């Protein structure tokens, strides 16, 4: 069994997040990806290796080139996990909005 890195540690890095954004539109080679950064190509290759180990990207060899593409299913899995927190915070903000509206109404009606 191949051990995988934690995808949340991988996406914590801004360069790796930027790489993922680049790969949303099309598969790209490491060289094409590196052209979008001020980092050396070996640095970008290391980032791609980490993303690959986290199962966030996959690589396909086509001739002499290796193309990297986003693994949408893994990103959807992360999105579903994050969605639970989004719902919790939306509920808390809704409760805060109601509380502030009640305070405003109480003040308006002379009830402090």
C-alpha positions in Angstrom: 0.0 0.0 0.0 1.4 3.4 -1.0 1.2 6.0 1.7 -0.2 9.3 0.7 0.6 12.8 2.0 -2.1 14.8 3.7 -3.9 16.8 0.9 -4.6 19.7 3.4 -0.9 20.2 4.0 -0.4 20.2 0.2 -3.0 22.9 -0.4 -1.7 25.0 2.5 1.2 26.0 0.2 0.3 29.0 -2.0 2.4 27.8 -4.9 0.7 24.4 -4.9 -2.7 26.1 -4.7 -1.7 28.3 -7.7 -0.6 25.1 -9.6 -4.0 23.6 -8.9 -5.7 26.7 -10.3 -3.6 26.5 -13.5 -4.6 22.9 -13.9 -8.3 23.6 -13.7 -8.3 24.7 -17.3 -6.1 22.1 -19.0 -3.4 19.5 -18.5 0.1 21.0 -18.6 3.7 19.9 -18.5 6.0 20.8 -15.6 7.8 23.2 -17.9 4.6 25.0 -18.9 3.6 25.2 -15.3 7.0 26.6 -14.3 6.7 29.4 -16.8 4.0 30.9 -14.6 6.2 31.1 -11.6 9.5 32.8 -10.6 10.7 29.5 -9.1 13.1 27.1 -10.8 11.6 24.1 -12.7 13.0 21.6 -10.1 11.1 23.5 -7.4 7.9 23.3 -9.4 8.6 19.6 -10.1 8.8 19.0 -6.3 5.5 20.7 -5.8 4.0 18.6 -8.5 5.4 15.5 -6.8 3.8 16.4 -3.6 0.4 17.1 -5.3 0.7 13.8 -7.0 1.5 12.0 -3.7 -1.6 13.6 -2.3 -3.7 12.3 -5.2 -4.7 15.8 -6.2 -3.1 15.6 -9.6 -2.3 12.8 -11.9 0.4 12.5 -14.5 0.2 11.1 -18.0 3.2 10.5 -20.2 2.7 11.4 -23.8 5.8 10.7 -25.7 8.7 12.4 -24.0 6.4 14.8 -22.1 4.6 14.3 -18.8 1.3 16.1 -18.6 -0.2 16.9 -15.2 -3.9 17.3 -14.7 -6.2 18.0 -11.8 -8.0 15.1 -10.1 -11.4 16.6 -9.8 -12.8 13.8 -7.7 -10.3 14.4 -5.0 -10.9 18.2 -5.0 -14.7 17.4 -4.7 -13.9 15.3 -1.7 -12.1 18.2 -0.1 -14.9 20.5 -1.0 -17.5 18.2 0.6 -15.4 18.1 3.8 -15.1 21.9 3.9 -18.8 22.3 3.2 -19.7 21.1 6.7 -17.8 24.0 8.2 -19.3 26.5 5.8 -22.8 25.5 6.9 -21.8 25.8 10.6 -20.4 29.3 10.0 -23.3 30.4 7.9 -25.7 29.3 10.7 -23.7 31.3 13.3 -23.7 34.4 11.1 -27.5 34.0 10.5 -27.9 33.8 14.3 -25.7 36.9 14.8 -27.8 38.8 12.2 -31.0 37.9 14.0 -29.5 38.9 17.4 -28.3 42.2 16.1 -31.7 42.9 14.4 -33.4 42.1 17.7 -31.1 44.5 19.5 -31.8 47.2 17.0 -35.6 46.7 17.2 -35.4 46.7 21.0 -33.5 49.9 21.0 -35.8 51.5 18.5 -38.8 50.5 20.7 -37.2 51.9 23.8 -36.4 48.5 25.3 -32.8 48.4 26.2 
